[in-house]
């Protein structure tokens, strides 16, 4: 069943509240493709490999978390950017990107879905953790070894594990992607978190977590941000009757 490109874009822009948070680049439609959409591909990050896989699966629209354009990037269309754009143009494929708005969404956001995958209940926060994240409560305290296994199962790969806090976790602070600055770790501790989980870890983070008496998990930037785009694909299937496919370009970082 075909849907119209602009109807999908308008729906997602409103549903994800693109205007509700300032981002590091333009979000929503980044490259205009064909008007009718039968198949939507979803992926974490824009790349030539991702675009080629989507084209091979005859996707009319590709939705990514990390798009092509960022505020601090050069405005020169160099070799890499040209190759990416040519792949999209050749297949008349529309590209959409939703970054922070997808991280923080209360229903299909990366952080909410990640907490639920770990067995925690997201708590409503007046001020999100690190601007986009959540704190999750476990109905019953979870042993560190069990939580580590759940992280492996939920995100894949081998997370970096630093058991420097309590043997059991009751309250988990979670911010997918890259949120390991000292201010983020300290904020999680001040909110009473026993454990803090993010994607990327910076070198000073484990020592700081240990000094704060908190466990730390680095589950990978890419791996922690797969859930949101997959949920977007399922949402569009239900609302517009299009088919969706997840494009996995594995990245351990």
VOTIDO-365787 format. One record per residue (C-alpha): residue number from 1; residue in three letters; y, z, x. Coordinates in steps of 0.25 Angstrom, whole numbers. Example, Ala and Ser with C-alpha at 12.3 -4.5 7.8 and 13.67 -1.06 7.14 Angstrom:
2
<site><num>1</num><residu>ala</residu><north>-18</north><up>31</up><east>49</east></site>
<site><num>2</num><residu>ser</residu><north>-4</north><up>29</up><east>55</east></site>
END
This chain:
253
<site><num>1</num><residu>unk</residu><north>0</north><up>0</up><east>0</east></site>
<site><num>2</num><residu>unk</residu><north>13</north><up>-4</up><east>6</east></site>
<site><num>3</num><residu>unk</residu><north>26</north><up>4</up><east>6</east></site>
<site><num>4</num><residu>unk</residu><north>40</north><up>1</up><east>10</east></site>
<site><num>5</num><residu>unk</residu><north>45</north><up>5</up><east>23</east></site>
<site><num>6</num><residu>unk</residu><north>58</north><up>10</up><east>19</east></site>
<site><num>7</num><residu>unk</residu><north>52</north><up>19</up><east>8</east></site>
<site><num>8</num><residu>unk</residu><north>43</north><up>26</up><east>18</east></site>
<site><num>9</num><residu>unk</residu><north>55</north><up>28</up><east>28</east></site>
<site><num>10</num><residu>unk</residu><north>64</north><up>34</up><east>17</east></site>
<site><num>11</num><residu>unk</residu><north>53</north><up>43</up><east>12</east></site>
<site><num>12</num><residu>unk</residu><north>50</north><up>48</up><east>26</east></site>
<site><num>13</num><residu>unk</residu><north>64</north><up>50</up><east>30</east></site>
<site><num>14</num><residu>unk</residu><north>66</north><up>59</up><east>18</east></site>
<site><num>15</num><residu>unk</residu><north>53</north><up>66</up><east>18</east></site>
<site><num>16</num><residu>unk</residu><north>54</north><up>69</up><east>33</east></site>
<site><num>17</num><residu>unk</residu><north>69</north><up>73</up><east>31</east></site>
<site><num>18</num><residu>unk</residu><north>73</north><up>64</up><east>43</east></site>
<site><num>19</num><residu>unk</residu><north>88</north><up>68</up><east>41</east></site>
<site><num>20</num><residu>unk</residu><north>85</north><up>83</up><east>41</east></site>
<site><num>21</num><residu>unk</residu><north>83</north><up>85</up><east>56</east></site>
<site><num>22</num><residu>unk</residu><north>90</north><up>79</up><east>68</east></site>
<site><num>23</num><residu>unk</residu><north>80</north><up>71</up><east>77</east></site>
<site><num>24</num><residu>unk</residu><north>81</north><up>65</up><east>91</east></site>
<site><num>25</num><residu>unk</residu><north>81</north><up>51</up><east>86</east></site>
<site><num>26</num><residu>unk</residu><north>81</north><up>43</up><east>73</east></site>
<site><num>27</num><residu>unk</residu><north>70</north><up>46</up><east>63</east></site>
<site><num>28</num><residu>unk</residu><north>65</north><up>38</up><east>52</east></site>
<site><num>29</num><residu>unk</residu><north>63</north><up>23</up><east>53</east></site>
<site><num>30</num><residu>unk</residu><north>65</north><up>18</up><east>68</east></site>
<site><num>31</num><residu>unk</residu><north>60</north><up>4</up><east>67</east></site>
<site><num>32</num><residu>unk</residu><north>60</north><up>-5</up><east>54</east></site>
<site><num>33</num><residu>unk</residu><north>47</north><up>-13</up><east>51</east></site>
<site><num>34</num><residu>unk</residu><north>41</north><up>-20</up><east>39</east></site>
<site><num>35</num><residu>unk</residu><north>45</north><up>-15</up><east>25</east></site>
<site><num>36</num><residu>unk</residu><north>31</north><up>-13</up><east>19</east></site>
<site><num>37</num><residu>unk</residu><north>22</north><up>-2</up><east>25</east></site>
<site><num>38</num><residu>unk</residu><north>7</north><up>-2</up><east>23</east></site>
<site><num>39</num><residu>unk</residu><north>3</north><up>6</up><east>35</east></site>
<site><num>40</num><residu>unk</residu><north>10</north><up>17</up><east>42</east></site>
<site><num>41</num><residu>unk</residu><north>7</north><up>22</up><east>56</east></site>
<site><num>42</num><residu>unk</residu><north>11</north><up>36</up><east>60</east></site>
<site><num>43</num><residu>unk</residu><north>12</north><up>41</up><east>75</east></site>
<site><num>44</num><residu>unk</residu><north>18</north><up>52</up><east>83</east></site>
<site><num>45</num><residu>unk</residu><north>26</north><up>44</up><east>93</east></site>
<site><num>46</num><residu>unk</residu><north>32</north><up>30</up><east>94</east></site>
<site><num>47</num><residu>unk</residu><north>26</north><up>21</up><east>105</east></site>
<site><num>48</num><residu>unk</residu><north>21</north><up>7</up><east>108</east></site>
<site><num>49</num><residu>unk</residu><north>7</north><up>12</up><east>107</east></site>
<site><num>50</num><residu>unk</residu><north>9</north><up>18</up><east>94</east></site>
<site><num>51</num><residu>unk</residu><north>16</north><up>6</up><east>88</east></site>
<site><num>52</num><residu>unk</residu><north>5</north><up>-3</up><east>93</east></site>
<site><num>53</num><residu>unk</residu><north>-6</north><up>5</up><east>86</east></site>
<site><num>54</num><residu>unk</residu><north>2</north><up>6</up><east>73</east></site>
<site><num>55</num><residu>unk</residu><north>4</north><up>-9</up><east>74</east></site>
<site><num>56</num><residu>unk</residu><north>-11</north><up>-11</up><east>76</east></site>
<site><num>57</num><residu>unk</residu><north>-13</north><up>-3</up><east>64</east></site>
<site><num>58</num><residu>unk</residu><north>-4</north><up>-12</up><east>56</east></site>
<site><num>59</num><residu>unk</residu><north>6</north><up>-1</up><east>53</east></site>
<site><num>60</num><residu>unk</residu><north>19</north><up>-5</up><east>46</east></site>
<site><num>61</num><residu>unk</residu><north>26</north><up>8</up><east>49</east></site>
<site><num>62</num><residu>unk</residu><north>24</north><up>18</up><east>60</east></site>
<site><num>63</num><residu>unk</residu><north>29</north><up>32</up><east>59</east></site>
<site><num>64</num><residu>unk</residu><north>31</north><up>41</up><east>71</east></site>
<site><num>65</num><residu>unk</residu><north>35</north><up>55</up><east>75</east></site>
<site><num>66</num><residu>unk</residu><north>42</north><up>51</up><east>88</east></site>
<site><num>67</num><residu>unk</residu><north>50</north><up>38</up><east>86</east></site>
<site><num>68</num><residu>unk</residu><north>56</north><up>27</up><east>95</east></site>
<site><num>69</num><residu>unk</residu><north>70</north><up>32</up><east>95</east></site>
<site><num>70</num><residu>unk</residu><north>76</north><up>44</up><east>101</east></site>
<site><num>71</num><residu>unk</residu><north>90</north><up>48</up><east>103</east></site>
<site><num>72</num><residu>unk</residu><north>89</north><up>50</up><east>118</east></site>
<site><num>73</num><residu>unk</residu><north>81</north><up>37</up><east>121</east></site>
<site><num>74</num><residu>unk</residu><north>88</north><up>25</up><east>127</east></site>
<site><num>75</num><residu>unk</residu><north>93</north><up>14</up><east>117</east></site>
<site><num>76</num><residu>unk</residu><north>88</north><up>3</up><east>126</east></site>
<site><num>77</num><residu>unk</residu><north>75</north><up>-3</up><east>120</east></site>
<site><num>78</num><residu>unk</residu><north>67</north><up>-3</up><east>133</east></site>
<site><num>79</num><residu>unk</residu><north>53</north><up>-8</up><east>136</east></site>
<site><num>80</num><residu>unk</residu><north>45</north><up>3</up><east>128</east></site>
<site><num>81</num><residu>unk</residu><north>54</north><up>3</up><east>116</east></site>
<site><num>82</num><residu>unk</residu><north>54</north><up>-12</up><east>115</east></site>
<site><num>83</num><residu>unk</residu><north>39</north><up>-12</up><east>115</east></site>
<site><num>84</num><residu>unk</residu><north>38</north><up>-2</up><east>104</east></site>
<site><num>85</num><residu>unk</residu><north>48</north><up>-9</up><east>96</east></site>
<site><num>86</num><residu>unk</residu><north>42</north><up>-22</up><east>98</east></site>
<site><num>87</num><residu>unk</residu><north>28</north><up>-17</up><east>93</east></site>
<site><num>88</num><residu>unk</residu><north>35</north><up>-12</up><east>80</east></site>
<site><num>89</num><residu>unk</residu><north>43</north><up>-25</up><east>78</east></site>
<site><num>90</num><residu>unk</residu><north>30</north><up>-33</up><east>80</east></site>
<site><num>91</num><residu>unk</residu><north>23</north><up>-26</up><east>68</east></site>
<site><num>92</num><residu>unk</residu><north>36</north><up>-24</up><east>60</east></site>
<site><num>93</num><residu>unk</residu><north>32</north><up>-9</up><east>60</east></site>
<site><num>94</num><residu>unk</residu><north>42</north><up>2</up><east>55</east></site>
<site><num>95</num><residu>unk</residu><north>43</north><up>14</up><east>64</east></site>
<site><num>96</num><residu>unk</residu><north>47</north><up>28</up><east>58</east></site>
<site><num>97</num><residu>unk</residu><north>49</north><up>40</up><east>66</east></site>
<site><num>98</num><residu>unk</residu><north>50</north><up>55</up><east>61</east></site>
<site><num>99</num><residu>unk</residu><north>52</north><up>66</up><east>72</east></site>
<site><num>100</num><residu>unk</residu><north>57</north><up>80</up><east>69</east></site>
<site><num>101</num><residu>unk</residu><north>58</north><up>78</up><east>54</east></site>
<site><num>102</num><residu>unk</residu><north>42</north><up>76</up><east>55</east></site>
<site><num>103</num><residu>unk</residu><north>41</north><up>88</up><east>64</east></site>
<site><num>104</num><residu>unk</residu><north>47</north><up>97</up><east>54</east></site>
<site><num>105</num><residu>unk</residu><north>43</north><up>92</up><east>41</east></site>
<site><num>106</num><residu>unk</residu><north>37</north><up>103</up><east>32</east></site>
<site><num>107</num><residu>unk</residu><north>26</north><up>95</up><east>26</east></site>
<site><num>108</num><residu>unk</residu><north>22</north><up>84</up><east>36</east></site>
<site><num>109</num><residu>unk</residu><north>29</north><up>89</up><east>49</east></site>
<site><num>110</num><residu>unk</residu><north>22</north><up>90</up><east>62</east></site>
<site><num>111</num><residu>unk</residu><north>24</north><up>105</up><east>63</east></site>
<site><num>112</num><residu>unk</residu><north>19</north><up>108</up><east>49</east></site>
<site><num>113</num><residu>unk</residu><north>7</north><up>100</up><east>50</east></site>
<site><num>114</num><residu>unk</residu><north>4</north><up>105</up><east>64</east></site>
<site><num>115</num><residu>unk</residu><north>4</north><up>119</up><east>59</east></site>
<site><num>116</num><residu>unk</residu><north>-5</north><up>116</up><east>47</east></site>
<site><num>117</num><residu>unk</residu><north>-14</north><up>109</up><east>56</east></site>
<site><num>118</num><residu>unk</residu><north>-15</north><up>122</up><east>64</east></site>
<site><num>119</num><residu>unk</residu><north>-18</north><up>131</up><east>52</east></site>
<site><num>120</num><residu>unk</residu><north>-4</north><up>137</up><east>51</east></site>
<site><num>121</num><residu>unk</residu><north>6</north><up>137</up><east>39</east></site>
<site><num>122</num><residu>unk</residu><north>20</north><up>132</up><east>43</east></site>
<site><num>123</num><residu>unk</residu><north>31</north><up>142</up><east>39</east></site>
<site><num>124</num><residu>unk</residu><north>44</north><up>138</up><east>33</east></site>
<site><num>125</num><residu>unk</residu><north>55</north><up>139</up><east>43</east></site>
<site><num>126</num><residu>unk</residu><north>69</north><up>139</up><east>40</east></site>
<site><num>127</num><residu>unk</residu><north>71</north><up>134</up><east>55</east></site>
<site><num>128</num><residu>unk</residu><north>60</north><up>126</up><east>60</east></site>
<site><num>129</num><residu>unk</residu><north>54</north><up>130</up><east>73</east></site>
<site><num>130</num><residu>unk</residu><north>60</north><up>121</up><east>84</east></site>
<site><num>131</num><residu>unk</residu><north>67</north><up>113</up><east>73</east></site>
<site><num>132</num><residu>unk</residu><north>55</north><up>107</up><east>67</east></site>
<site><num>133</num><residu>unk</residu><north>43</north><up>116</up><east>69</east></site>
<site><num>134</num><residu>unk</residu><north>36</north><up>127</up><east>61</east></site>
<site><num>135</num><residu>unk</residu><north>30</north><up>141</up><east>62</east></site>
<site><num>136</num><residu>unk</residu><north>16</north><up>141</up><east>56</east></site>
<site><num>137</num><residu>unk</residu><north>8</north><up>154</up><east>51</east></site>
<site><num>138</num><residu>unk</residu><north>-7</north><up>156</up><east>52</east></site>
<site><num>139</num><residu>unk</residu><north>-13</north><up>163</up><east>40</east></site>
<site><num>140</num><residu>unk</residu><north>-22</north><up>170</up><east>50</east></site>
<site><num>141</num><residu>unk</residu><north>-19</north><up>172</up><east>65</east></site>
<site><num>142</num><residu>unk</residu><north>-25</north><up>161</up><east>74</east></site>
<site><num>143</num><residu>unk</residu><north>-32</north><up>163</up><east>87</east></site>
<site><num>144</num><residu>unk</residu><north>-26</north><up>156</up><east>99</east></site>
<site><num>145</num><residu>unk</residu><north>-39</north><up>148</up><east>102</east></site>
<site><num>146</num><residu>unk</residu><north>-40</north><up>144</up><east>87</east></site>
<site><num>147</num><residu>unk</residu><north>-25</north><up>139</up><east>87</east></site>
<site><num>148</num><residu>unk</residu><north>-27</north><up>131</up><east>100</east></site>
<site><num>149</num><residu>unk</residu><north>-39</north><up>124</up><east>93</east></site>
<site><num>150</num><residu>unk</residu><north>-31</north><up>121</up><east>81</east></site>
<site><num>151</num><residu>unk</residu><north>-20</north><up>115</up><east>89</east></site>
<site><num>152</num><residu>unk</residu><north>-30</north><up>106</up><east>96</east></site>
<site><num>153</num><residu>unk</residu><north>-36</north><up>102</up><east>83</east></site>
<site><num>154</num><residu>unk</residu><north>-23</north><up>100</up><east>76</east></site>
<site><num>155</num><residu>unk</residu><north>-16</north><up>92</up><east>87</east></site>
<site><num>156</num><residu>unk</residu><north>-27</north><up>86</up><east>96</east></site>
<site><num>157</num><residu>unk</residu><north>-27</north><up>86</up><east>111</east></site>
<site><num>158</num><residu>unk</residu><north>-26</north><up>99</up><east>120</east></site>
<site><num>159</num><residu>unk</residu><north>-14</north><up>107</up><east>117</east></site>
<site><num>160</num><residu>unk</residu><north>-8</north><up>116</up><east>128</east></site>
<site><num>161</num><residu>unk</residu><north>-12</north><up>130</up><east>124</east></site>
<site><num>162</num><residu>unk</residu><north>-4</north><up>143</up><east>129</east></site>
<site><num>163</num><residu>unk</residu><north>-10</north><up>156</up><east>123</east></site>
<site><num>164</num><residu>unk</residu><north>1</north><up>165</up><east>127</east></site>
<site><num>165</num><residu>unk</residu><north>3</north><up>172</up><east>114</east></site>
<site><num>166</num><residu>unk</residu><north>-5</north><up>180</up><east>104</east></site>
<site><num>167</num><residu>unk</residu><north>-20</north><up>177</up><east>102</east></site>
<site><num>168</num><residu>unk</residu><north>-18</north><up>174</up><east>88</east></site>
<site><num>169</num><residu>unk</residu><north>-7</north><up>165</up><east>81</east></site>
<site><num>170</num><residu>unk</residu><north>-1</north><up>168</up><east>68</east></site>
<site><num>171</num><residu>unk</residu><north>12</north><up>160</up><east>69</east></site>
<site><num>172</num><residu>unk</residu><north>13</north><up>147</up><east>76</east></site>
<site><num>173</num><residu>unk</residu><north>26</north><up>140</up><east>79</east></site>
<site><num>174</num><residu>unk</residu><north>24</north><up>125</up><east>80</east></site>
<site><num>175</num><residu>unk</residu><north>33</north><up>113</up><east>84</east></site>
<site><num>176</num><residu>unk</residu><north>26</north><up>100</up><east>86</east></site>
<site><num>177</num><residu>unk</residu><north>31</north><up>90</up><east>97</east></site>
<site><num>178</num><residu>unk</residu><north>39</north><up>95</up><east>108</east></site>
<site><num>179</num><residu>unk</residu><north>45</north><up>109</up><east>106</east></site>
<site><num>180</num><residu>unk</residu><north>42</north><up>118</up><east>118</east></site>
<site><num>181</num><residu>unk</residu><north>56</north><up>121</up><east>122</east></site>
<site><num>182</num><residu>unk</residu><north>58</north><up>136</up><east>124</east></site>
<site><num>183</num><residu>unk</residu><north>67</north><up>137</up><east>112</east></site>
<site><num>184</num><residu>unk</residu><north>55</north><up>132</up><east>103</east></site>
<site><num>185</num><residu>unk</residu><north>45</north><up>142</up><east>109</east></site>
<site><num>186</num><residu>unk</residu><north>55</north><up>154</up><east>108</east></site>
<site><num>187</num><residu>unk</residu><north>58</north><up>150</up><east>94</east></site>
<site><num>188</num><residu>unk</residu><north>43</north><up>150</up><east>90</east></site>
<site><num>189</num><residu>unk</residu><north>41</north><up>164</up><east>97</east></site>
<site><num>190</num><residu>unk</residu><north>53</north><up>169</up><east>89</east></site>
<site><num>191</num><residu>unk</residu><north>47</north><up>165</up><east>76</east></site>
<site><num>192</num><residu>unk</residu><north>35</north><up>173</up><east>79</east></site>
<site><num>193</num><residu>unk</residu><north>26</north><up>162</up><east>83</east></site>
<site><num>194</num><residu>unk</residu><north>13</north><up>166</up><east>90</east></site>
<site><num>195</num><residu>unk</residu><north>11</north><up>152</up><east>95</east></site>
<site><num>196</num><residu>unk</residu><north>19</north><up>140</up><east>97</east></site>
<site><num>197</num><residu>unk</residu><north>14</north><up>126</up><east>97</east></site>
<site><num>198</num><residu>unk</residu><north>21</north><up>113</up><east>100</east></site>
<site><num>199</num><residu>unk</residu><north>18</north><up>99</up><east>106</east></site>
<site><num>200</num><residu>unk</residu><north>25</north><up>98</up><east>120</east></site>
<site><num>201</num><residu>unk</residu><north>26</north><up>110</up><east>129</east></site>
<site><num>202</num><residu>unk</residu><north>36</north><up>112</up><east>140</east></site>
<site><num>203</num><residu>unk</residu><north>32</north><up>119</up><east>153</east></site>
<site><num>204</num><residu>unk</residu><north>39</north><up>132</up><east>150</east></site>
<site><num>205</num><residu>unk</residu><north>34</north><up>134</up><east>136</east></site>
<site><num>206</num><residu>unk</residu><north>21</north><up>141</up><east>139</east></site>
<site><num>207</num><residu>unk</residu><north>28</north><up>152</up><east>147</east></site>
<site><num>208</num><residu>unk</residu><north>38</north><up>154</up><east>137</east></site>
<site><num>209</num><residu>unk</residu><north>27</north><up>155</up><east>126</east></site>
<site><num>210</num><residu>unk</residu><north>20</north><up>165</up><east>134</east></site>
<site><num>211</num><residu>unk</residu><north>32</north><up>173</up><east>136</east></site>
<site><num>212</num><residu>unk</residu><north>35</north><up>173</up><east>121</east></site>
<site><num>213</num><residu>unk</residu><north>20</north><up>177</up><east>119</east></site>
<site><num>214</num><residu>unk</residu><north>17</north><up>165</up><east>111</east></site>
<site><num>215</num><residu>unk</residu><north>5</north><up>155</up><east>112</east></site>
<site><num>216</num><residu>unk</residu><north>9</north><up>140</up><east>114</east></site>
<site><num>217</num><residu>unk</residu><north>2</north><up>127</up><east>111</east></site>
<site><num>218</num><residu>unk</residu><north>7</north><up>113</up><east>115</east></site>
<site><num>219</num><residu>unk</residu><north>-1</north><up>103</up><east>107</east></site>
<site><num>220</num><residu>unk</residu><north>6</north><up>90</up><east>111</east></site>
<site><num>221</num><residu>unk</residu><north>18</north><up>83</up><east>106</east></site>
<site><num>222</num><residu>unk</residu><north>11</north><up>71</up><east>101</east></site>
<site><num>223</num><residu>unk</residu><north>-1</north><up>79</up><east>95</east></site>
<site><num>224</num><residu>unk</residu><north>7</north><up>89</up><east>87</east></site>
<site><num>225</num><residu>unk</residu><north>15</north><up>78</up><east>81</east></site>
<site><num>226</num><residu>unk</residu><north>4</north><up>69</up><east>75</east></site>
<site><num>227</num><residu>unk</residu><north>3</north><up>76</up><east>62</east></site>
<site><num>228</num><residu>unk</residu><north>16</north><up>73</up><east>56</east></site>
<site><num>229</num><residu>unk</residu><north>16</north><up>58</up><east>57</east></site>
<site><num>230</num><residu>unk</residu><north>1</north><up>58</up><east>51</east></site>
<site><num>231</num><residu>unk</residu><north>7</north><up>66</up><east>39</east></site>
<site><num>232</num><residu>unk</residu><north>18</north><up>56</up><east>37</east></site>
<site><num>233</num><residu>unk</residu><north>7</north><up>45</up><east>37</east></site>
<site><num>234</num><residu>unk</residu><north>-1</north><up>52</up><east>26</east></site>
<site><num>235</num><residu>unk</residu><north>12</north><up>55</up><east>18</east></site>
<site><num>236</num><residu>unk</residu><north>15</north><up>40</up><east>18</east></site>
<site><num>237</num><residu>unk</residu><north>1</north><up>36</up><east>14</east></site>
<site><num>238</num><residu>unk</residu><north>3</north><up>46</up><east>2</east></site>
<site><num>239</num><residu>unk</residu><north>17</north><up>42</up><east>-2</east></site>
<site><num>240</num><residu>unk</residu><north>17</north><up>27</up><east>1</east></site>
<site><num>241</num><residu>unk</residu><north>2</north><up>23</up><east>1</east></site>
<site><num>242</num><residu>unk</residu><north>3</north><up>17</up><east>15</east></site>
<site><num>243</num><residu>unk</residu><north>-8</north><up>19</up><east>25</east></site>
<site><num>244</num><residu>unk</residu><north>-5</north><up>27</up><east>38</east></site>
<site><num>245</num><residu>unk</residu><north>-11</north><up>28</up><east>51</east></site>
<site><num>246</num><residu>unk</residu><north>-9</north><up>38</up><east>63</east></site>
<site><num>247</num><residu>unk</residu><north>-6</north><up>31</up><east>76</east></site>
<site><num>248</num><residu>unk</residu><north>-11</north><up>41</up><east>87</east></site>
<site><num>249</num><residu>unk</residu><north>-6</north><up>38</up><east>101</east></site>
<site><num>250</num><residu>unk</residu><north>-12</north><up>51</up><east>108</east></site>
<site><num>251</num><residu>unk</residu><north>-2</north><up>59</up><east>117</east></site>
<site><num>252</num><residu>unk</residu><north>-6</north><up>72</up><east>123</east></site>
<site><num>253</num><residu>unk</residu><north>8</north><up>76</up><east>126</east></site>
END
